[in-house]
Every structure is written in structure tokens, then in C-alpha cells.
Amino acid sequence: MRSRTVQGTVAIAATASLALAACGGAGGPQSSGSSKLTDDKVVIGLLNDQSGVYKDLSGPNSAVAIQMAIDDYKAKYGDKAVAKDIEIVQADHQNKADIANSKAQEMYDRQKADVILDVPNSAAALAVATQAKNKKKLYINIGAGTTALTGASCNKYTFHWAYNTGVLARGTAGAITKAGGTRWNIVYPDYAFGQDMNKSFTKEVTAAGGTVGQSIASPFPSDNFATFITKAGEGNPKVIGSMHAGGDLINFVKQFNQSPLKGKVTLAVGLMFITDIHSLGVDQFAGTQFTDPWYWNFDAQNKAWADRFKAKTNTRPSFAHAANYSAALNYLEAVQAAGTDNADAVAAQLEGKKINDVFLRNGEVRKADHAVIHDVYLAKVKSKAPEDWDYEDIVKTIPAAEAYGAPNPACSMG
Amino acid sequence: MSEFIQYTLQGLAAGGFYALSALGLAVIFGVLGVVNFSHGACYMLGAVISAVLLGELHVGFWVALVVVPILMFAFGVLMERLLVRWLLALDPLYNFLLTFGLTLVLVEAVKQRYGVSGLPYEVPAGLGGQVTVGSVNLSTYAIFACLFSVVVCVAVGLLLTKTRIGMIVRASTEAPERTRALGINVGRWVTPVFGFGIALAGLAGVLAAPTRAITAEMGSNFIIILFAVVVIGGLGSILGAVVAGFLVGLVEAYGIAYAPTYAQIVIFVLMALVVLVRPSGLFGREEVA
């Protein structure tokens, strides 16, 4: 259904751009004419998980958010807009790196995408970064957490807009430790993601003056966490950190809630999204602390945008939806400023730009590693939800510099 | 020492649940000779149906404990009538493959309908909290689930060994020709036994709902542990499934306590050792091996 709509849009856009190109000559010289654009239009590619575990977090609703950005851009510049024809193409990478790789190629080569957005899942995200580098086309990642995008795998055409695992660790581990939660025990799933999370959390807890008594590896996947939780409660910790994701996280939290540690020990979660809370209900997660890159009900500005989003989708936006909006809008602003959709020119406009918008507060597109740094938030799950999706109390705003730290020395733009 | 007792109790609590979950697998294999790979998917269906009953119809845990097994019984009857029955005469591998395929269909169907993020479920009223004795404590729900499981296992064991129905069922499978000669319609008993096994899987799913993640994939990992349980206990042996369920629960708890990384591996090491020493499992009949 959706792909058909997209096809229809492509057809209409193609016809319209032909007509525009034909009229272009008669329209008189104009500095912002469509001739400065490759293929006379700007194509934004949305490549994400449209059927699996991250569908609710980002998925098809991110196309709605990007369309909102396009509408806002057109409304702002009207006739002066450099990009008059803007088109969205989207594809499902099914969380597989090989599919992401071939879809990205298809988007850049055949669908003439000028920029690819989103791409959750770290392996898929890194595959697309390589494509962007080879094709010299822009890529703004939102959904993936890996620090390699702004580290060893960074490149001139890749930007990382919303968060990374280092931010989650600095946010959650740093803030809770400084607030008095100094003695930690960590349980992590025994595979690459869990081991990384364990390392970065341990590092941040120690840096903030705390200690990690035990780091316990659990087999992945696992159903029965009762004994893991008992073990994690030994040594009288103030905080138990769960580095699990998905089904393992839900198992862990449910069984933690049935243990005597509930209410006595702070439960900190490494990676959690508002969609996890929505699917399990607030009472299961009540009191859990985690780092959120953005929350829709944080202030009036966010709320107003969330209301617009709800009018179109009948649901509240996740941070990924807001970040897709912000990335698309700032990309179009950069095209406007550059007067062209040439990737090098647009990247030059973005680099070093300081941004305050609905998603980015005290934001800056850091030139050194293309991390888009901004304030993030330590959130605590409410015990009662006043309305659907109103699940978080923001405990603390973590300033951009503190959340992101120094640029990764492993990154060389070359 | 109190820690050791704590781990032991947690192992026993998990073991009771494993025993019930593996019971249906043992019953179906013991009576029909079918290795039902879809047992994990049926366990998942039990949990998903409970969550849907609660979320959409506000039907609580206690009702689900009765309604879900009945629904799953009907599902099992359909499965046997429409699919499994036609392959019974062939090599057991055919039904193994059939039920494996069915697992994939069921898991994908649930993903399509209910997504991948998991469904919410609450601990039933009165079963929240913990029971604490000295420095040892267990969650009330875990104790309930374990005791309930043991009661069901004993009841099923008695049903099959001490009642007339159980006698007919056993005779129908062990000596079908002779049983037929005595005027008993053997074919009539196969379908309800299969349905009964599936109902037990659904019942385990209901018990799992308050304490585990309810997702389409929840049975995919679990079925592997259940196979370890029935192989250790002896395929088809009900007593074996119960004893092995507790054994696996204990081994897992000690594994987590003293060598967390190897917690699941130790279960399969135990399985390998048992198969090496007694190929038919602890309580298996020789011909099963």
C-alpha cells in the first residue's frame, strides 16, 4: 500500500519535474533555480526496520516525520526554496546488514537518493556508512547506537544525529553514580553488544567515583533470570544495571519486580526505548532510570510538535521520529544555504553548525567526528501514566559536552 | 550456606515449571511416538492468548488457567486431525519436520498480528511479593507456579497409570492390534491424547505469562531446554520428565550461581552424560532408544 503511494509520488514528481524543467527557461534567471540540483529534485531515502523489532521505534512513521520537515521547509521558503521537488523513498532493511547494503546502493544509484536517513541496527548502519563513503553521498544515521560511526568507521559523508552507546553509558551510569548510587552490580548478555555495554558502563561508573562489584554474563537469549538477580543482589549494591535488550530485558525486569530487591535497589537499564515501556506497561518499569535522547512531553515546544505528529499518526513520537524530522529539516536548510544538493557542499554547510530545534538543544554538528552532539536526558519511568505514552519523568538534563565527551580519536575523516 | 539454600530453592522452583512444560512433550511422544517440535510454539500461543484475553477482553489469570488449555486442546485436535494423523504411519522424522514448519508459521503469524515488542501481563492479585524465611526468600508467584506444576504432573501421572482411560490409552499405543481385538476403537484415542499434550503446553504458557516476556519468539529458546529435559528423563516417560525437570532446574541454578557464563551449557553437558551412560534416559524404556 505504502510502496504504491511512493510509486505514485515518484510518478507525479517525475512528471512535475519534467514540467518544471520545461518551464525553467521561460521563468527567467533565478539563482535558486532547480538546475543546481542533481536530477532537478532532492530525494531523501529512509532506510529502516519496517517489520521487525524497531518498527515501532522508528519504522514507517519516520516517513511521516520527514514529510513534516519537507512541509515546514516549503512553508518557510516558499518560492525562494532551492529544493522545490522533494521526494521520499523508503525501504525495509529487516535488520540485516546485507539487505541494508544492497538497499543503500539501490537508493543512491537507481533511486537517486541525495541522503539516506535513520538505519537502526549497528551492523546495518556501518554497512551503509561504507556505501556513503564510496558513493560520496550523504548519510545521516539516527537509529543505531554504535560509536564506530563517529569512530573508526567515520567518514566525510556520514553524520550521527541522535545518540550512541557511549552517551547512554555516560548518561545513565554517570548520573546515577553521582546521585549517590555508587555501588553497582551489572548483568549483561554474553555477546558483542552486551560486552561493549558492560565495558562502557563499568568505565563510566568508575569515572564518576563509583565501583562495580560484579559483572555477571548471562547466556543469550535467557528466560530464567531469578538466580542471576539473586546473585546480582549479593554484596549489597545500591544499583543493579541490566544491559539486556528486547525479550531478555522484559524477562529480567519482570523477574526483578518479583524479587525482594524491588524497591530496595535502583534498577538501571542500559538500552531502553519508550516503545519498550509502551509494550509492557508503566507498572513493570516504574522507577527504572535510563538515558533518553529526547522525550515528547519534556516541554511545550516538544509537546506542540508531538501534537502535530499525533494528528497524522494517532500515536506519540519516539526520539527517533523527532530526530528524523530534525535531520531532514537541517539537511534541507543546508541545501538551501549551499544552493545545491551536491554532497560536499551540503556537508560543508552542516559541519560545525550550531542548532537549536525541536530535537536538538544546544546542538552542534561536531566537525571533528560528525557526531551531532546535544543535551540528552536522564529519565525515570512514572508509576502511573496520565495518558497513553506519557511514561517518563525527566530527572536531569545532561549537557551536550558531558553526554558526548571528547571526539573519538579513532576517527580520521581522511 | 544460606546462599546455597537460596539457589537450591530457586532451582527447584524453576524445575517444577520445566517439568510441567516438558510433560506434554513426553505424553505426546509416549503415546503417539511423535516428536512435537511445535511444543514451544504452543507454549507461546498459551501465553499470547492469556495476554490477549487480559488486554482485550479483561479476562484475568485464573480464568485463563482454565480457558486457555481448553482452547489449546481444540487447537491440538485440529492439528492432529488435519496434519499429524496423515504422517503417523511414516518415519517419525516426517512429523518432526511438519511440526517444525508449523512452528515457523505460528511464530510469524503472531509477529504479524501482535508485533515483536512483547505483550504486557501482570502478576495476578495475591501472588505478588515474596515469601521470606530467615535470609532465604522466593517470589510468591514462583512458589505457586512450582506447586501448581507438580500437582498437574502428579494428576496426569495418576490419570495414565491408575485409571481405566489411562489403561486404554497405554494399551492402544503399546499393542494396538490386540487392543483392537478386545473391541476398543484405538484411533478414537489418538486425537484426544494429542490435544491433551498441546493443552499442557498452553497451560505452561499461561503460567509463564506473569513472569516471562510474552513475545512470538518466547518458545524458540525454551523448546531446546525442554528437549534436554525429556531426553534426560527418557523420551515418553512422565516420571522421567518430572525428575529431569527438577534436575535441570537445579543444575541451571547452580550453574548461574557458580559459573554464570556456562549456565546453559551445563544443562547440555548433563544431557550428554546421561545419554552416554543410559542412552534411553534416566527413566526411558529400552525400546525408545
Interface residues (C-beta under 8 A of the other chain):
Chain A: G52 V53 K55 D56 D190 I216 A217 S218 P219 P221 S222 D223 N224 A226 T227 F228 T230 K231 E234 G246 G247 D248 L249 I250 N251 K254 Q255 N257 Q258 S259 P260 T275 D276 H278 S279 L280 G281 D283 Q284
Chain B: E3 Q6 Y7 Q10 G11 A13 A14 G115 V116 S117 G118 L119 P120 E122 V123 G128 Q130 T132 N137 S139 T140 Y141 A142 P210 T211 R212 A213 T215 E217 M218 N221 F222 I225 E252 A253 I256 A257 P260 T261 A263 Q264 I265
